[in-house]
Amino acid sequence: MACDLRLKPRQTISERAAEVRKAVERLAQALQAKRVTAVVDRATGAIVFKGWDESSKDGLTDACAFRTLMRTGDSMTRELIKRAEHLAGRSVNQQAITAGGGRVHSHDGGASWHKH
């Protein structure tokens, strides 16, 4: 996955993979504790995790975290994302996520959306 390959100076791929796993685990815990909320854009189907601050992301994008959560996350985390899709009235746009994800993104927790 592309987010696994964004290495920091002197970082190995296995160290990056562990860092990504830990960041996504922290995100899942924050979602379940309701410190972070998944928000889906009604127009584009982009997803953002409102309340997930830069210091917790370890260089991950919301799209990368979403792909990882859907691949490895537990049922409660997936249910919280499904709830965000329901509130938006649409599902996350899988094609946008897999085609480079983050083409549409938000820097303010989903209040506004921007294209790259």
C-alpha positions in Angstrom: 0.0 0.0 0.0 1.3 3.5 -0.8 1.1 4.7 2.7 3.5 1.9 3.8 6.0 3.2 1.3 6.2 6.8 2.7 9.4 6.2 4.6 10.9 8.6 7.1 14.7 9.1 7.0 16.5 5.9 8.0 13.2 4.0 8.4 12.8 0.5 7.0 9.7 -0.8 5.3 8.9 -3.1 8.2 9.3 -0.2 10.6 6.9 1.8 8.5 4.4 -1.0 8.3 4.4 -1.3 12.1 4.0 2.4 12.4 1.0 2.4 10.0 -0.6 -0.5 11.9 -0.3 1.3 15.2 -1.7 4.6 13.8 -4.7 2.7 12.4 -5.2 0.9 15.6 -5.2 4.2 17.5 -7.7 5.6 15.0 -10.0 2.6 15.4 -9.9 3.0 19.2 -10.6 6.7 18.9 -13.6 6.0 16.6 -15.0 3.5 19.1 -14.5 5.9 22.0 -16.2 8.6 19.9 -13.2 10.9 20.1 -13.0 10.7 16.2 -16.0 10.7 13.8 -16.1 9.3 10.3 -17.7 11.9 7.8 -18.6 11.1 4.2 -19.0 13.8 1.7 -22.5 13.7 0.1 -21.3 14.9 -3.3 -18.1 12.9 -3.9 -18.2 10.0 -1.4 -14.8 11.1 0.0 -14.2 10.2 3.7 -12.5 12.1 6.5 -12.0 11.3 10.1 -13.0 14.4 12.0 -11.0 14.9 15.2 -8.0 12.7 14.0 -5.2 15.2 14.4 -1.9 15.3 12.4 0.1 14.2 15.4 -1.8 10.9 15.5 -1.8 10.2 11.8 2.0 9.4 11.4 1.8 10.7 7.8 -1.3 8.7 6.8 -4.1 10.1 4.7 -7.7 9.6 5.6 -8.1 7.5 2.4 -5.2 5.2 3.4 -6.5 4.8 6.9 -10.0 4.0 5.5 -8.5 1.3 3.1 -6.6 -0.2 6.0 -9.6 -0.1 8.4 -11.8 -1.8 5.8 -9.2 -4.5 5.3 -8.2 -5.1 8.9 -10.7 -3.3 11.2 -13.1 -5.0 13.5 -16.9 -5.1 13.0 -17.6 -2.2 15.3 -15.3 0.1 13.4 -16.8 -0.9 10.1 -20.3 -0.3 11.5 -19.3 3.3 12.5 -18.2 3.9 8.9 -21.4 2.4 7.6 -23.3 4.8 9.9 -21.4 7.8 8.4 -22.3 6.5 4.9 -26.0 6.3 6.0 -25.9 9.9 7.4 -24.4 11.1 4.1 -27.0 9.2 2.1 -24.3 7.5 0.0 -21.4 5.1 0.4 -17.8 5.9 0.3 -16.6 6.2 -3.3 -14.4 3.1 -3.6 -13.1 4.1 -7.0 -11.9 7.4 -5.7 -10.3 5.8 -2.7 -8.4 3.1 -4.7 -7.5 5.4 -7.6 -5.1 7.3 -5.5 -7.4 8.3 -2.6 -7.4 11.7 -1.3 -8.2 13.4 -4.6 -11.0 15.0 -2.7 -10.1 15.7 0.9 -11.0 17.9 3.8 -8.8 19.8 6.3 -11.6 20.8 8.6 -13.3 17.5 9.5 -15.7 17.5 6.6 -17.0 21.0 6.8 -15.5 21.8 3.4 -14.0 19.6 0.7 -11.1 20.4 -1.7 -9.7 18.8 -4.8 -6.0 18.2 -5.2 
